[in-house]
């Protein structure tokens, strides 16, 4: 009976993990298409991002249901419970990444005629880092890789710094060319969305740390900062 129950639990948790990685792949594709839709002024790509949003929302609901069913039926404890709760949180972060991709794609219409007020390459490079962070966070979750998860905190600081740089460039451009304000403001919002994608990737990495080590790294860092301040 115990072996049978264990096999059922393993099957259930494998299903939850699979749903998580499938959703992760979908939102990664959303972000890539959203950035390309702006860079290329391609409304077809933007439309695909919006279409995927419906699937992301549905998968979010289904994953929540799966996790809650595993908790109710199997009553997991210790590391198993931490993993299920981490997947619940991570799926929520993935859904929010999809929301940010949607916000980016909705700005693509402003750039259909190629009217880019600044070089887009630095923004695209920032997006590449955020996308790679997201991919690395998902892989770290799948492999339960503590070291990989811990490195994402420093990369998030890099994305934050790039956000500040690009916003400064866009503010300067608006000051010198008032006619470019609409396009520049759209790019400011895009840069902010990219930074938030990096934040969500970092969140997923922190859940990995909690699953593997049992330590909530968010609280550990805030306590360390408070101790340093005192």
N, C-alpha and C positions, 0 to 999 in steps of 0.2 A: 504493500500500500504506500509506503514511504517513497520507494523508487518511482511508483506511478505518479504520485503527487509532485515529486521533484521534476519529472519529465514534463508534466503539465505546466509547471511554473517556468521551466526553461523555455518551453515553447511560447508561453505568453510574453516573457520578457524579450525573447528574440523578435517577436512581432512588433513590440514597442520600439525596440532599437532600429529595426528595419524601417518603420514608419518615420522615425526621426531622421535617419540618413537620407531617405527619399525626399522628405520635405527640405532638408538642407540643400540637396542638389538643385531642387526647384527654385529656391529663393536665390541661390548663387547665380543661376541662369538669369533670373529676373534682374539682378543688379547689373550683370554684364550687358544685358540687352538695354537696360535703361541708360547706362552711360554711353553706349554706342548710339542710341537714338538721339541723344543730345549732340554728341561729337559729329555725327553724320547728318543731323537734321532729318532723321528717318522716322516718319510717323508709323510706318509698318511695324518697326521694332517696338515703338511705344505702345501700339495696339496689342502686340503680343504680351507685353508686360502686364497690361491691364486685364487681359484674358486670363493670364496665369494667376492673377490675384484671387480670382474666384476659387480656383483649385487650392491655392494656399490656405484660404480661409476654411474651406471644407476639410482639408487635411488637419488643420489646427484643431478643429472641433472633434474629428475622429480620434486624433492622438490623445486629446484630453480624456475622451471617453475610455479608450483602451487603458490608459494609466489608472484611472479611477476604478475600472473593473478589476485590474490586477490587484490593486490595494484591497478592494473589498473581498475578492474571492480567495486570494492567497495569503493575505495578511503578512507581507514580507517584513523583515526586521533587519537592523544593522545596515550593512553595505547595500543589500538588495533594496531596502526601503529608500536609502539615500539616492540610489541610482534612479528609481522610479520618480522620486520628487524632483531630481535634477532634470530628468527628461521633461517633466511637466513645465518647469521653468524655462528650459532651453527651447522648447517648442514655442512658447510664448515669445521668446526673443526672436526666433526665426520668423514668426508671423509679423513682428514689428519691422524686421529687415525688409520683408515684402512690402510693408507700408511705405518705407523710405524709398524703395525702388519705384513704387507707384508715383510718389511725389516727384522724383527725378524725371520719370518718363512724361509726366504731364507738362513739364517745361520744354519738351522737345519742339513743340510747335513754334516757339519763338525763334528757333534757329534753323528753320527749314530753308531759308534763303541764304544761309551761310553767314549771317551777320553775327559773328562771334567778336565781342568787344575786347577780349584779351586772348592770349594764347591758352588754348584748352589743354595742352599737353601736361602742364603741372597738375591740373585737376584730375586728369585721367591717370596720372602716376599715383596720386593720392588714392584714387579709387582702386587701383591695382593692389595697393598695400592693404586696404580694407577688405577687398575680396579675398586676398591670400590669407589674411587673418581669419576670416570666416571659414575658409576651407581648412585651415590648420586647426581651428577650434573643433570643428566637426570630426576631423581625423583623430585629434587628441581624445575626444570623447569615445570614439569607437575603439581605440586602442587602450583607453584608460592610461594615457601617457602623461604623467605628472610633469615631467621636464618640459615637454612641448607646451603644455598649458601655462606653465609659469613664465615662459618667454614672451607670451602675448601681452603681458602688462607693459613691458618696455615698448613694444611696437605700437600700443595704443597711445603712448605719450608722443611717439613720432607722428602719428596721424593728427593728434591735437595741435602739435606745432605747425604742421603743414596747413591745417585749417586756418590758424591765425595768420600765417603768411599770405595765403590766398585771399582771405577777407581784406587784409591790408591793401593788397594789389587792386582788388575790385573797388574798394572805397576811394583809392587814389584815382582810379580810372573814372569813376562817377564825378569826382570833383573837377576833373579836367575836361570831361565830355558829357554835359547834362543830357544830351540826346540818347546816351547809352545807358541811362539809369535803369530802364525796365529790364534790359538784358542782363546788366550787372547784378541787379537784385535777384534775378532768377538764378544766376550762378552762385550768389551768396547762399541761397536756400539749398542749392545742390551740394555745395561744399559742406554745409551743416548736416545734410542728410548722410553724406559719406562718413562724416565723423561719427554720427550716431550708429552707423553700421559697424564701425570699428568698436564702439562701446558694447554693442550687442554680442560681437564676437568675444570680447573680453569677458563679458558676463558668462558666456557658455564655458570659457576656459576656467572661470572661477568655480563653476559647478563641478567640473572635472576634478579640480583640486579637493573639493569637499567630498566627492564620492571616494576618491582614492585614499585621502589622508584623514578624512573626518573633520577637517579644519575648515571653518568658514573664513576664507582669505580676506573677504571684505572687512569683517570685524577685526581680524588680525592686523590689517594695515591701518585701520582707524585707531586702534589701540596703540600701535607703534608710533603713529604720528602724534597722538596726544601725549605719549610719554616723552617724545622728543621736544615737544613744545613746552612741557613743564620743566 
